[in-house]
Amino acid sequence: MTGSVFLISGLALLFLGGVGLLRFRGPYERLQASGVGDIGGAVLFLVGLILRLGWSATGGILVALILFFVFTGPLSTHAIAKGAFVRGERPHEE
Amino acid sequence: MRTAVLVTLVFTALPPLGRLWVGPTLWDRLTGAASLNVRVTLALAAEAAFAGHGILLDVALAYAVLGFLGTVLVARFGERGQR
């Protein structure tokens, strides 16, 4: 039951991140929507999988996957943003 | 439950695919590709956990590592430019 809640909220967060990735205006806004939605949605989804299917079957590798997402999501986001800034992309002025 | 989760995950992967298709700059396409990598990894993990194929979890972990390395490599390459 709790696992289903985590699974559904993770899928909803992934979908909202995708909508932000499709609808936002510049590269930095899209990057922020994608980064937040992907990491949060992935962690919620994997916690839901662990809670739903039990710890013993596949728990260790799923925890390793959660830690991998948490540590490398900001790194790839920062690499993309730094490349965009160095190549002359600037944020929109309001 | 398994089919519903997988179909919803595929439906979730459509917006990054669209951004990968139409993105005006390289950085938009790279963002879409990184987002798509996350979805594919989650689909592999969900299939492994629901169907009981333990080997697919190792595949998902290796796919996540390779996707991260590819994202960082393409970002560094695009940052350096045509020199």
Backbone of each chain as nested JSON, in Angstrom:
{
  "chains": [
    {"id": "A", "residues": [
      {"number": 1, "name": "MET", "atoms": {"N": [0.829, -1.208, 0.0], "CA": [0.0, 0.0, 0.0], "C": [0.861, 1.256, 0.0]}},
      {"number": 2, "name": "THR", "atoms": {"N": [1.762, 1.338, 0.99], "CA": [2.676, 2.489, 1.03], "C": [3.583, 2.505, -0.198]}},
      {"number": 3, "name": "GLY", "atoms": {"N": [3.972, 1.296, -0.634], "CA": [4.798, 1.213, -1.829], "C": [4.088, 1.743, -3.053]}},
      {"number": 4, "name": "SER", "atoms": {"N": [2.779, 1.46, -3.141], "CA": [2.027, 1.96, -4.289], "C": [1.963, 3.478, -4.275]}},
      {"number": 5, "name": "VAL", "atoms": {"N": [1.805, 4.053, -3.061], "CA": [1.783, 5.521, -2.964], "C": [3.103, 6.108, -3.449]}},
      {"number": 6, "name": "PHE", "atoms": {"N": [4.209, 5.489, -3.014], "CA": [5.511, 6.0, -3.455], "C": [5.69, 5.846, -4.959]}},
      {"number": 7, "name": "LEU", "atoms": {"N": [5.25, 4.694, -5.502], "CA": [5.38, 4.471, -6.946], "C": [4.592, 5.502, -7.739]}},
      {"number": 8, "name": "ILE", "atoms": {"N": [3.348, 5.756, -7.31], "CA": [2.497, 6.669, -8.076], "C": [3.011, 8.094, -7.965]}},
      {"number": 9, "name": "SER", "atoms": {"N": [3.488, 8.489, -6.767], "CA": [4.002, 9.859, -6.651], "C": [5.301, 10.016, -7.434]}},
      {"number": 10, "name": "GLY", "atoms": {"N": [6.126, 8.957, -7.491], "CA": [7.332, 9.045, -8.307], "C": [7.02, 9.185, -9.773]}},
      {"number": 11, "name": "LEU", "atoms": {"N": [6.024, 8.415, -10.251], "CA": [5.639, 8.531, -11.658], "C": [5.062, 9.903, -11.96]}},
      {"number": 12, "name": "ALA", "atoms": {"N": [4.277, 10.457, -11.01], "CA": [3.708, 11.79, -11.213], "C": [4.81, 12.838, -11.278]}},
      {"number": 13, "name": "LEU", "atoms": {"N": [5.834, 12.69, -10.418], "CA": [6.925, 13.674, -10.43], "C": [7.745, 13.566, -11.704]}},
      {"number": 14, "name": "LEU", "atoms": {"N": [7.935, 12.339, -12.202], "CA": [8.631, 12.171, -13.478], "C": [7.843, 12.818, -14.61]}},
      {"number": 15, "name": "PHE", "atoms": {"N": [6.505, 12.646, -14.574], "CA": [5.681, 13.231, -15.634], "C": [5.709, 14.759, -15.564]}},
      {"number": 16, "name": "LEU", "atoms": {"N": [5.67, 15.311, -14.348], "CA": [5.7, 16.774, -14.227], "C": [7.049, 17.335, -14.671]}},
      {"number": 17, "name": "GLY", "atoms": {"N": [8.139, 16.601, -14.366], "CA": [9.441, 17.026, -14.872], "C": [9.487, 17.004, -16.388]}},
      {"number": 18, "name": "GLY", "atoms": {"N": [8.841, 15.993, -16.986], "CA": [8.801, 15.931, -18.445], "C": [8.001, 17.072, -19.041]}},
      {"number": 19, "name": "VAL", "atoms": {"N": [6.899, 17.438, -18.396], "CA": [6.099, 18.563, -18.887], "C": [6.901, 19.858, -18.806]}},
      {"number": 20, "name": "GLY", "atoms": {"N": [7.636, 20.032, -17.697], "CA": [8.49, 21.204, -17.578], "C": [9.592, 21.213, -18.618]}},
      {"number": 21, "name": "LEU", "atoms": {"N": [10.132, 20.048, -18.905], "CA": [11.179, 19.946, -19.933], "C": [10.638, 20.312, -21.302]}},
      {"number": 22, "name": "LEU", "atoms": {"N": [9.366, 20.038, -21.525], "CA": [8.774, 20.335, -22.835], "C": [8.301, 21.776, -22.942]}},
      {"number": 23, "name": "ARG", "atoms": {"N": [7.873, 22.386, -21.829], "CA": [7.163, 23.653, -21.925], "C": [7.995, 24.875, -21.542]}},
      {"number": 24, "name": "PHE", "atoms": {"N": [9.121, 24.683, -20.846], "CA": [9.859, 25.854, -20.398], "C": [10.582, 26.528, -21.556]}},
      {"number": 25, "name": "ARG", "atoms": {"N": [11.187, 27.692, -21.308], "CA": [11.554, 28.597, -22.382], "C": [13.007, 28.47, -22.823]}},
      {"number": 26, "name": "GLY", "atoms": {"N": [13.917, 28.435, -21.858], "CA": [15.324, 28.417, -22.244], "C": [16.011, 27.157, -21.753]}},
      {"number": 27, "name": "PRO", "atoms": {"N": [17.274, 26.962, -22.101], "CA": [17.985, 25.755, -21.676], "C": [18.123, 25.635, -20.165]}},
      {"number": 28, "name": "TYR", "atoms": {"N": [18.315, 26.752, -19.445], "CA": [18.528, 26.639, -18.004], "C": [17.243, 26.269, -17.27]}},
      {"number": 29, "name": "GLU", "atoms": {"N": [16.114, 26.834, -17.742], "CA": [14.838, 26.485, -17.109], "C": [14.519, 25.012, -17.343]}},
      {"number": 30, "name": "ARG", "atoms": {"N": [14.739, 24.551, -18.58], "CA": [14.503, 23.128, -18.874], "C": [15.42, 22.236, -18.06]}},
      {"number": 31, "name": "LEU", "atoms": {"N": [16.65, 22.694, -17.876], "CA": [17.617, 21.908, -17.107], "C": [17.189, 21.796, -15.651]}},
      {"number": 32, "name": "GLN", "atoms": {"N": [16.63, 22.875, -15.115], "CA": [16.191, 22.812, -13.719], "C": [14.997, 21.877, -13.563]}},
      {"number": 33, "name": "ALA", "atoms": {"N": [14.013, 21.985, -14.479], "CA": [12.852, 21.096, -14.393], "C": [13.276, 19.64, -14.522]}},
      {"number": 34, "name": "SER", "atoms": {"N": [14.166, 19.377, -15.475], "CA": [14.609, 18.005, -15.702], "C": [15.388, 17.461, -14.51]}},
      {"number": 35, "name": "GLY", "atoms": {"N": [16.297, 18.277, -13.958], "CA": [17.107, 17.782, -12.856], "C": [16.291, 17.468, -11.614]}},
      {"number": 36, "name": "VAL", "atoms": {"N": [15.446, 18.418, -11.221], "CA": [14.646, 18.207, -10.008], "C": [13.663, 17.048, -10.192]}},
      {"number": 37, "name": "GLY", "atoms": {"N": [12.931, 17.076, -11.333], "CA": [11.941, 16.034, -11.549], "C": [12.546, 14.656, -11.675]}},
      {"number": 38, "name": "ASP", "atoms": {"N": [13.684, 14.56, -12.365], "CA": [14.275, 13.238, -12.57], "C": [14.792, 12.639, -11.274]}},
      {"number": 39, "name": "ILE", "atoms": {"N": [15.546, 13.431, -10.504], "CA": [16.152, 12.847, -9.306], "C": [15.081, 12.514, -8.281]}},
      {"number": 40, "name": "GLY", "atoms": {"N": [14.146, 13.456, -8.05], "CA": [13.094, 13.186, -7.079], "C": [12.202, 12.033, -7.5]}},
      {"number": 41, "name": "GLY", "atoms": {"N": [11.818, 12.023, -8.781], "CA": [10.961, 10.954, -9.253], "C": [11.634, 9.602, -9.223]}},
      {"number": 42, "name": "ALA", "atoms": {"N": [12.915, 9.564, -9.59], "CA": [13.622, 8.284, -9.593], "C": [13.777, 7.74, -8.178]}},
      {"number": 43, "name": "VAL", "atoms": {"N": [14.12, 8.624, -7.223], "CA": [14.299, 8.154, -5.841], "C": [12.97, 7.675, -5.262]}},
      {"number": 44, "name": "LEU", "atoms": {"N": [11.876, 8.424, -5.53], "CA": [10.569, 7.988, -5.026], "C": [10.151, 6.653, -5.652]}},
      {"number": 45, "name": "PHE", "atoms": {"N": [10.389, 6.507, -6.949], "CA": [10.025, 5.276, -7.651], "C": [10.79, 4.077, -7.101]}},
      {"number": 46, "name": "LEU", "atoms": {"N": [12.083, 4.247, -6.865], "CA": [12.877, 3.104, -6.391], "C": [12.542, 2.77, -4.94]}},
      {"number": 47, "name": "VAL", "atoms": {"N": [12.254, 3.795, -4.116], "CA": [11.81, 3.512, -2.74], "C": [10.488, 2.756, -2.758]}},
      {"number": 48, "name": "GLY", "atoms": {"N": [9.605, 3.139, -3.706], "CA": [8.345, 2.417, -3.838], "C": [8.538, 0.977, -4.255]}},
      {"number": 49, "name": "LEU", "atoms": {"N": [9.487, 0.732, -5.148], "CA": [9.773, -0.653, -5.552], "C": [10.275, -1.469, -4.373]}},
      {"number": 50, "name": "ILE", "atoms": {"N": [11.186, -0.87, -3.577], "CA": [11.718, -1.59, -2.413], "C": [10.603, -1.893, -1.416]}},
      {"number": 51, "name": "LEU", "atoms": {"N": [9.748, -0.881, -1.147], "CA": [8.691, -1.081, -0.154], "C": [7.659, -2.081, -0.64]}},
      {"number": 52, "name": "ARG", "atoms": {"N": [7.409, -2.121, -1.953], "CA": [6.345, -2.989, -2.447], "C": [6.79, -4.445, -2.553]}},
      {"number": 53, "name": "LEU", "atoms": {"N": [8.006, -4.66, -3.015], "CA": [8.432, -6.031, -3.332], "C": [9.317, -6.66, -2.277]}},
      {"number": 54, "name": "GLY", "atoms": {"N": [9.515, -5.974, -1.165], "CA": [10.274, -6.619, -0.117], "C": [11.755, -6.321, -0.206]}},
      {"number": 55, "name": "TRP", "atoms": {"N": [12.407, -6.409, 0.934], "CA": [13.816, -6.057, 1.005], "C": [14.713, -7.151, 0.463]}},
      {"number": 56, "name": "SER", "atoms": {"N": [14.303, -8.401, 0.663], "CA": [15.255, -9.506, 0.486], "C": [15.563, -9.774, -0.978]}},
      {"number": 57, "name": "ALA", "atoms": {"N": [14.59, -9.543, -1.876], "CA": [14.779, -9.979, -3.258], "C": [15.876, -9.19, -3.954]}},
      {"number": 58, "name": "THR", "atoms": {"N": [15.661, -7.875, -4.038], "CA": [16.567, -7.079, -4.854], "C": [17.013, -5.812, -4.157]}},
      {"number": 59, "name": "GLY", "atoms": {"N": [16.911, -5.778, -2.821], "CA": [17.069, -4.517, -2.105], "C": [18.413, -3.852, -2.262]}},
      {"number": 60, "name": "GLY", "atoms": {"N": [19.498, -4.622, -2.234], "CA": [20.814, -4.012, -2.193], "C": [21.133, -3.21, -3.434]}},
      {"number": 61, "name": "ILE", "atoms": {"N": [20.827, -3.808, -4.581], "CA": [21.178, -3.117, -5.823], "C": [20.277, -1.916, -6.03]}},
      {"number": 62, "name": "LEU", "atoms": {"N": [19.015, -2.003, -5.563], "CA": [18.142, -0.834, -5.692], "C": [18.638, 0.314, -4.825]}},
      {"number": 63, "name": "VAL", "atoms": {"N": [19.164, 0.0, -3.617], "CA": [19.734, 1.065, -2.781], "C": [20.966, 1.657, -3.448]}},
      {"number": 64, "name": "ALA", "atoms": {"N": [21.784, 0.788, -4.079], "CA": [22.946, 1.299, -4.812], "C": [22.511, 2.216, -5.95]}},
      {"number": 65, "name": "LEU", "atoms": {"N": [21.396, 1.868, -6.61], "CA": [20.884, 2.694, -7.703], "C": [20.39, 4.047, -7.188]}},
      {"number": 66, "name": "ILE", "atoms": {"N": [19.724, 4.03, -6.001], "CA": [19.272, 5.295, -5.401], "C": [20.474, 6.19, -5.092]}},
      {"number": 67, "name": "LEU", "atoms": {"N": [21.508, 5.602, -4.463], "CA": [22.686, 6.399, -4.125], "C": [23.357, 6.93, -5.381]}},
      {"number": 68, "name": "PHE", "atoms": {"N": [23.385, 6.102, -6.443], "CA": [24.004, 6.549, -7.69], "C": [23.261, 7.743, -8.275]}},
      {"number": 69, "name": "PHE", "atoms": {"N": [21.904, 7.677, -8.28], "CA": [21.135, 8.8, -8.811], "C": [21.344, 10.054, -7.993]}},
      {"number": 70, "name": "VAL", "atoms": {"N": [21.342, 9.895, -6.657], "CA": [21.48, 11.076, -5.796], "C": [22.84, 11.741, -5.99]}},
      {"number": 71, "name": "PHE", "atoms": {"N": [23.894, 10.931, -6.209], "CA": [25.214, 11.544, -6.319], "C": [25.542, 12.028, -7.718]}},
      {"number": 72, "name": "THR", "atoms": {"N": [25.038, 11.37, -8.759], "CA": [25.464, 11.763, -10.097], "C": [24.473, 12.662, -10.831]}},
      {"number": 73, "name": "GLY", "atoms": {"N": [23.234, 12.801, -10.342], "CA": [22.309, 13.702, -11.004], "C": [22.781, 15.148, -11.008]}},
      {"number": 74, "name": "PRO", "atoms": {"N": [23.169, 15.711, -9.843], "CA": [23.712, 17.077, -9.842], "C": [24.992, 17.221, -10.64]}},
      {"number": 75, "name": "LEU", "atoms": {"N": [25.798, 16.165, -10.723], "CA": [27.048, 16.274, -11.496], "C": [26.759, 16.447, -12.977]}},
      {"number": 76, "name": "SER", "atoms": {"N": [25.833, 15.634, -13.52], "CA": [25.555, 15.764, -14.956], "C": [24.832, 17.075, -15.247]}},
      {"number": 77, "name": "THR", "atoms": {"N": [23.931, 17.495, -14.325], "CA": [23.268, 18.788, -14.507], "C": [24.284, 19.929, -14.536]}},
      {"number": 78, "name": "HIS", "atoms": {"N": [25.252, 19.868, -13.62], "CA": [26.263, 20.915, -13.582], "C": [27.151, 20.889, -14.816]}},
      {"number": 79, "name": "ALA", "atoms": {"N": [27.45, 19.683, -15.332], "CA": [28.273, 19.612, -16.54], "C": [27.554, 20.256, -17.723]}},
      {"number": 80, "name": "ILE", "atoms": {"N": [26.242, 19.968, -17.865], "CA": [25.485, 20.539, -18.986], "C": [25.388, 22.053, -18.833]}},
      {"number": 81, "name": "ALA", "atoms": {"N": [25.103, 22.535, -17.601], "CA": [24.934, 23.978, -17.395], "C": [26.248, 24.71, -17.613]}},
      {"number": 82, "name": "LYS", "atoms": {"N": [27.359, 24.131, -17.154], "CA": [28.644, 24.787, -17.358], "C": [29.013, 24.85, -18.837]}},
      {"number": 83, "name": "GLY", "atoms": {"N": [28.72, 23.77, -19.563], "CA": [28.987, 23.798, -20.998], "C": [28.159, 24.843, -21.706]}},
      {"number": 84, "name": "ALA", "atoms": {"N": [26.87, 24.951, -21.336], "CA": [26.017, 25.954, -21.973], "C": [26.505, 27.361, -21.664]}},
      {"number": 85, "name": "PHE", "atoms": {"N": [26.951, 27.599, -20.412], "CA": [27.398, 28.946, -20.048], "C": [28.711, 29.295, -20.75]}},
      {"number": 86, "name": "VAL", "atoms": {"N": [29.62, 28.335, -20.845], "CA": [30.905, 28.616, -21.485], "C": [30.726, 28.874, -22.97]}},
      {"number": 87, "name": "ARG", "atoms": {"N": [29.767, 28.184, -23.593], "CA": [29.544, 28.378, -25.022], "C": [28.659, 29.566, -25.329]}},
      {"number": 88, "name": "GLY", "atoms": {"N": [28.33, 30.4, -24.328], "CA": [27.684, 31.662, -24.633], "C": [26.181, 31.693, -24.487]}},
      {"number": 89, "name": "GLU", "atoms": {"N": [25.555, 30.641, -23.951], "CA": [24.124, 30.726, -23.667], "C": [23.928, 31.596, -22.435]}},
      {"number": 90, "name": "ARG", "atoms": {"N": [22.987, 32.534, -22.512], "CA": [22.707, 33.376, -21.355], "C": [21.245, 33.234, -20.973]}},
      {"number": 91, "name": "PRO", "atoms": {"N": [20.924, 33.34, -19.679], "CA": [19.522, 33.269, -19.263], "C": [18.734, 34.457, -19.795]}},
      {"number": 92, "name": "HIS", "atoms": {"N": [17.427, 34.242, -19.965], "CA": [16.571, 35.294, -20.466], "C": [16.436, 36.413, -19.43]}},
      {"number": 93, "name": "GLU", "atoms": {"N": [16.402, 37.636, -19.935], "CA": [16.116, 38.769, -19.047], "C": [14.617, 38.981, -18.998]}},
      {"number": 94, "name": "GLU", "atoms": {"N": [14.118, 39.217, -17.792], "CA": [12.672, 39.462, -17.696], "C": [12.341, 40.879, -18.13]}}
    ]},
    {"id": "B", "residues": [
      {"number": 1, "name": "MET", "atoms": {"N": [-0.474, -4.569, -12.347], "CA": [0.361, -3.527, -11.717], "C": [1.642, -3.332, -12.5]}},
      {"number": 2, "name": "ARG", "atoms": {"N": [2.257, -4.455, -12.875], "CA": [3.516, -4.36, -13.625], "C": [3.301, -3.69, -14.978]}},
      {"number": 3, "name": "THR", "atoms": {"N": [2.243, -4.131, -15.686], "CA": [1.962, -3.536, -16.994], "C": [1.598, -2.057, -16.871]}},
      {"number": 4, "name": "ALA", "atoms": {"N": [0.814, -1.726, -15.843], "CA": [0.414, -0.329, -15.658], "C": [1.633, 0.545, -15.388]}},
      {"number": 5, "name": "VAL", "atoms": {"N": [2.543, 0.063, -14.527], "CA": [3.734, 0.859, -14.212], "C": [4.604, 1.04, -15.446]}},
      {"number": 6, "name": "LEU", "atoms": {"N": [4.779, -0.038, -16.22], "CA": [5.654, 0.076, -17.392], "C": [5.046, 0.985, -18.461]}},
      {"number": 7, "name": "VAL", "atoms": {"N": [3.717, 0.869, -18.662], "CA": [3.075, 1.723, -19.669], "C": [3.133, 3.188, -19.244]}},
      {"number": 8, "name": "THR", "atoms": {"N": [2.936, 3.455, -17.943], "CA": [3.032, 4.83, -17.46], "C": [4.451, 5.371, -17.602]}},
      {"number": 9, "name": "LEU", "atoms": {"N": [5.425, 4.498, -17.399], "CA": [6.828, 4.928, -17.546], "C": [7.143, 5.261, -19.002]}},
      {"number": 10, "name": "VAL", "atoms": {"N": [6.608, 4.481, -19.937], "CA": [6.807, 4.793, -21.359], "C": [6.117, 6.11, -21.714]}},
      {"number": 11, "name": "PHE", "atoms": {"N": [4.914, 6.313, -21.174], "CA": [4.192, 7.565, -21.409], "C": [4.954, 8.754, -20.83]}},
      {"number": 12, "name": "THR", "atoms": {"N": [5.617, 8.527, -19.681], "CA": [6.436, 9.57, -19.065], "C": [7.667, 9.885, -19.908]}},
      {"number": 13, "name": "ALA", "atoms": {"N": [8.148, 8.896, -20.674], "CA": [9.366, 9.11, -21.461], "C": [9.106, 9.836, -22.762]}},
      {"number": 14, "name": "LEU", "atoms": {"N": [7.855, 10.164, -23.082], "CA": [7.593, 10.857, -24.353], "C": [8.072, 12.319, -24.372]}},
      {"number": 15, "name": "PRO", "atoms": {"N": [7.846, 13.144, -23.307], "CA": [8.341, 14.528, -23.365], "C": [9.86, 14.666, -23.511]}},
      {"number": 16, "name": "PRO", "atoms": {"N": [10.708, 13.892, -22.82], "CA": [12.139, 13.998, -23.107], "C": [12.487, 13.599, -24.529]}},
      {"number": 17, "name": "LEU", "atoms": {"N": [11.733, 12.644, -25.108], "CA": [11.979, 12.262, -26.493], "C": [11.653, 13.417, -27.437]}},
      {"number": 18, "name": "GLY", "atoms": {"N": [10.554, 14.137, -27.132], "CA": [10.224, 15.304, -27.949], "C": [11.277, 16.39, -27.831]}},
      {"number": 19, "name": "ARG", "atoms": {"N": [11.798, 16.6, -26.617], "CA": [12.829, 17.618, -26.428], "C": [14.127, 17.186, -27.118]}},
      {"number": 20, "name": "LEU", "atoms": {"N": [14.389, 15.899, -27.133], "CA": [15.567, 15.391, -27.846], "C": [15.395, 15.579, -29.345]}},
      {"number": 21, "name": "TRP", "atoms": {"N": [14.144, 15.529, -29.815], "CA": [13.888, 15.652, -31.251], "C": [13.979, 17.109, -31.696]}},
      {"number": 22, "name": "VAL", "atoms": {"N": [13.322, 18.036, -30.993], "CA": [13.187, 19.396, -31.5], "C": [14.103, 20.403, -30.827]}},
      {"number": 23, "name": "GLY", "atoms": {"N": [14.885, 19.996, -29.812], "CA": [15.607, 20.971, -29.006], "C": [16.44, 21.925, -29.835]}},
      {"number": 24, "name": "PRO", "atoms": {"N": [16.321, 23.244, -29.604], "CA": [17.019, 24.178, -30.488], "C": [18.535, 24.102, -30.35]}},
      {"number": 25, "name": "THR", "atoms": {"N": [19.033, 23.909, -29.139], "CA": [20.475, 23.887, -28.948], "C": [20.923, 22.489, -28.55]}},
      {"number": 26, "name": "LEU", "atoms": {"N": [22.242, 22.313, -28.547], "CA": [22.824, 21.04, -28.119], "C": [22.482, 20.727, -26.676]}},
      {"number": 27, "name": "TRP", "atoms": {"N": [22.373, 21.781, -25.84], "CA": [22.187, 21.558, -24.402], "C": [20.792, 21.062, -24.095]}},
      {"number": 28, "name": "ASP", "atoms": {"N": [19.799, 21.527, -24.897], "CA": [18.446, 20.987, -24.738], "C": [18.406, 19.514, -25.108]}},
      {"number": 29, "name": "ARG", "atoms": {"N": [19.085, 19.169, -26.193], "CA": [19.1, 17.763, -26.61], "C": [19.809, 16.906, -25.572]}},
      {"number": 30, "name": "LEU", "atoms": {"N": [20.863, 17.451, -24.974], "CA": [21.611, 16.696, -23.967], "C": [20.775, 16.505, -22.705]}},
      {"number": 31, "name": "THR", "atoms": {"N": [20.005, 17.534, -22.343], "CA": [19.106, 17.406, -21.192], "C": [18.055, 16.322, -21.445]}},
      {"number": 32, "name": "GLY", "atoms": {"N": [17.486, 16.321, -22.658], "CA": [16.511, 15.285, -22.987], "C": [17.112, 13.902, -22.963]}},
      {"number": 33, "name": "ALA", "atoms": {"N": [18.356, 13.772, -23.448], "CA": [18.99, 12.455, -23.462], "C": [19.264, 11.958, -22.048]}},
      {"number": 34, "name": "ALA", "atoms": {"N": [19.721, 12.857, -21.16], "CA": [19.975, 12.456, -19.778], "C": [18.677, 12.05, -19.087]}},
      {"number": 35, "name": "SER", "atoms": {"N": [17.594, 12.791, -19.366], "CA": [16.304, 12.471, -18.765], "C": [15.782, 11.131, -19.267]}},
      {"number": 36, "name": "LEU", "atoms": {"N": [16.008, 10.858, -20.558], "CA": [15.593, 9.572, -21.134], "C": [16.391, 8.409, -20.544]}},
      {"number": 37, "name": "ASN", "atoms": {"N": [17.674, 8.661, -20.243], "CA": [18.487, 7.621, -19.601], "C": [17.919, 7.226, -18.25]}},
      {"number": 38, "name": "VAL", "atoms": {"N": [17.458, 8.231, -17.495], "CA": [16.869, 7.935, -16.182], "C": [15.624, 7.061, -16.334]}},
      {"number": 39, "name": "ARG", "atoms": {"N": [14.774, 7.39, -17.332], "CA": [13.55, 6.607, -17.538], "C": [13.862, 5.17, -17.942]}},
      {"number": 40, "name": "VAL", "atoms": {"N": [14.846, 4.991, -18.811], "CA": [15.186, 3.628, -19.248], "C": [15.731, 2.818, -18.077]}},
      {"number": 41, "name": "THR", "atoms": {"N": [16.558, 3.466, -17.24], "CA": [17.079, 2.767, -16.066], "C": [15.954, 2.357, -15.124]}},
      {"number": 42, "name": "LEU", "atoms": {"N": [14.99, 3.258, -14.918], "CA": [13.867, 2.929, -14.033], "C": [13.014, 1.814, -14.616]}},
      {"number": 43, "name": "ALA", "atoms": {"N": [12.845, 1.805, -15.957], "CA": [12.06, 0.73, -16.571], "C": [12.749, -0.605, -16.405]}},
      {"number": 44, "name": "LEU", "atoms": {"N": [14.078, -0.625, -16.555], "CA": [14.818, -1.874, -16.353], "C": [14.697, -2.346, -14.913]}},
      {"number": 45, "name": "ALA", "atoms": {"N": [14.815, -1.419, -13.958], "CA": [14.72, -1.796, -12.549], "C": [13.326, -2.307, -12.209]}},
      {"number": 46, "name": "ALA", "atoms": {"N": [12.286, -1.658, -12.772], "CA": [10.917, -2.089, -12.478], "C": [10.636, -3.467, -13.064]}},
      {"number": 47, "name": "GLU", "atoms": {"N": [11.102, -3.69, -14.297], "CA": [10.902, -5.011, -14.905], "C": [11.631, -6.088, -14.111]}},
      {"number": 48, "name": "ALA", "atoms": {"N": [12.86, -5.781, -13.671], "CA": [13.623, -6.751, -12.887], "C": [12.928, -7.054, -11.567]}},
      {"number": 49, "name": "ALA", "atoms": {"N": [12.42, -6.015, -10.904], "CA": [11.842, -6.232, -9.582], "C": [10.473, -6.909, -9.671]}},
      {"number": 50, "name": "PHE", "atoms": {"N": [9.68, -6.573, -10.695], "CA": [8.352, -7.182, -10.783], "C": [8.41, -8.603, -11.305]}},
      {"number": 51, "name": "ALA", "atoms": {"N": [9.269, -8.857, -12.298], "CA": [9.302, -10.192, -12.893], "C": [10.28, -11.125, -12.195]}},
      {"number": 52, "name": "GLY", "atoms": {"N": [11.118, -10.574, -11.293], "CA": [12.031, -11.437, -10.57], "C": [13.294, -11.803, -11.314]}},
      {"number": 53, "name": "HIS", "atoms": {"N": [13.608, -11.056, -12.369], "CA": [14.861, -11.273, -13.079], "C": [15.948, -10.466, -12.4]}},
      {"number": 54, "name": "GLY", "atoms": {"N": [16.76, -11.117, -11.568], "CA": [17.756, -10.365, -10.823], "C": [18.858, -9.821, -11.69]}},
      {"number": 55, "name": "ILE", "atoms": {"N": [19.085, -10.467, -12.842], "CA": [20.203, -10.051, -13.69], "C": [19.945, -8.684, -14.311]}},
      {"number": 56, "name": "LEU", "atoms": {"N": [18.65, -8.34, -14.502], "CA": [18.343, -7.045, -15.122], "C": [18.706, -5.876, -14.216]}},
      {"number": 57, "name": "LEU", "atoms": {"N": [18.806, -6.12, -12.906], "CA": [19.22, -5.032, -12.013], "C": [20.672, -4.65, -12.266]}},
      {"number": 58, "name": "ASP", "atoms": {"N": [21.519, -5.661, -12.502], "CA": [22.908, -5.342, -12.842], "C": [22.979, -4.601, -14.165]}},
      {"number": 59, "name": "VAL", "atoms": {"N": [22.113, -5.014, -15.12], "CA": [22.068, -4.308, -16.402], "C": [21.657, -2.85, -16.193]}},
      {"number": 60, "name": "ALA", "atoms": {"N": [20.664, -2.634, -15.298], "CA": [20.209, -1.271, -15.035], "C": [21.317, -0.429, -14.414]}},
      {"number": 61, "name": "LEU", "atoms": {"N": [22.079, -1.017, -13.488], "CA": [23.177, -0.269, -12.85], "C": [24.25, 0.097, -13.874]}},
      {"number": 62, "name": "ALA", "atoms": {"N": [24.606, -0.874, -14.742], "CA": [25.613, -0.584, -15.773], "C": [25.099, 0.455, -16.753]}},
      {"number": 63, "name": "TYR", "atoms": {"N": [23.78, 0.402, -17.072], "CA": [23.221, 1.386, -17.998], "C": [23.248, 2.782, -17.396]}},
      {"number": 64, "name": "ALA", "atoms": {"N": [22.981, 2.868, -16.08], "CA": [23.015, 4.179, -15.427], "C": [24.427, 4.754, -15.454]}},
      {"number": 65, "name": "VAL", "atoms": {"N": [25.425, 3.922, -15.163], "CA": [26.818, 4.402, -15.171], "C": [27.215, 4.869, -16.57]}},
      {"number": 66, "name": "LEU", "atoms": {"N": [26.873, 4.052, -17.593], "CA": [27.259, 4.433, -18.953], "C": [26.516, 5.676, -19.426]}},
      {"number": 67, "name": "GLY", "atoms": {"N": [25.241, 5.825, -19.022], "CA": [24.504, 7.017, -19.402], "C": [25.087, 8.269, -18.781]}},
      {"number": 68, "name": "PHE", "atoms": {"N": [25.485, 8.187, -17.5], "CA": [26.113, 9.34, -16.839], "C": [27.429, 9.699, -17.52]}},
      {"number": 69, "name": "LEU", "atoms": {"N": [28.24, 8.678, -17.823], "CA": [29.524, 8.961, -18.476], "C": [29.311, 9.589, -19.854]}},
      {"number": 70, "name": "GLY", "atoms": {"N": [28.321, 9.102, -20.597], "CA": [28.057, 9.669, -21.913], "C": [27.597, 11.106, -21.833]}},
      {"number": 71, "name": "THR", "atoms": {"N": [26.726, 11.407, -20.844], "CA": [26.26, 12.787, -20.682], "C": [27.422, 13.729, -20.38]}},
      {"number": 72, "name": "VAL", "atoms": {"N": [28.275, 13.326, -19.429], "CA": [29.388, 14.204, -19.046], "C": [30.38, 14.348, -20.201]}},
      {"number": 73, "name": "LEU", "atoms": {"N": [30.621, 13.258, -20.93], "CA": [31.567, 13.338, -22.044], "C": [31.057, 14.26, -23.149]}},
      {"number": 74, "name": "VAL", "atoms": {"N": [29.779, 14.136, -23.524], "CA": [29.241, 14.991, -24.586], "C": [29.202, 16.445, -24.125]}},
      {"number": 75, "name": "ALA", "atoms": {"N": [28.907, 16.682, -22.828], "CA": [28.894, 18.052, -22.317], "C": [30.291, 18.669, -22.37]}},
      {"number": 76, "name": "ARG", "atoms": {"N": [31.294, 17.902, -21.969], "CA": [32.655, 18.439, -22.027], "C": [33.109, 18.668, -23.457]}},
      {"number": 77, "name": "PHE", "atoms": {"N": [32.704, 17.764, -24.353], "CA": [33.078, 17.924, -25.754], "C": [32.43, 19.154, -26.371]}},
      {"number": 78, "name": "GLY", "atoms": {"N": [31.138, 19.367, -26.065], "CA": [30.47, 20.541, -26.601], "C": [30.982, 21.829, -25.982]}},
      {"number": 79, "name": "GLU", "atoms": {"N": [31.464, 21.758, -24.728], "CA": [32.014, 22.938, -24.08], "C": [33.311, 23.376, -24.74]}},
      {"number": 80, "name": "ARG", "atoms": {"N": [34.099, 22.408, -25.223], "CA": [35.389, 22.757, -25.8], "C": [35.241, 23.36, -27.191]}},
      {"number": 81, "name": "GLY", "atoms": {"N": [34.227, 22.923, -27.938], "CA": [33.97, 23.527, -29.242], "C": [34.852, 22.971, -30.344]}},
      {"number": 82, "name": "GLN", "atoms": {"N": [34.772, 23.599, -31.497], "CA": [35.519, 23.116, -32.664], "C": [36.924, 23.701, -32.661]}},
      {"number": 83, "name": "ARG", "atoms": {"N": [37.757, 23.171, -31.805], "CA": [39.138, 23.644, -31.788], "C": [40.087, 22.474, -31.851]}}
    ]}
  ]
}
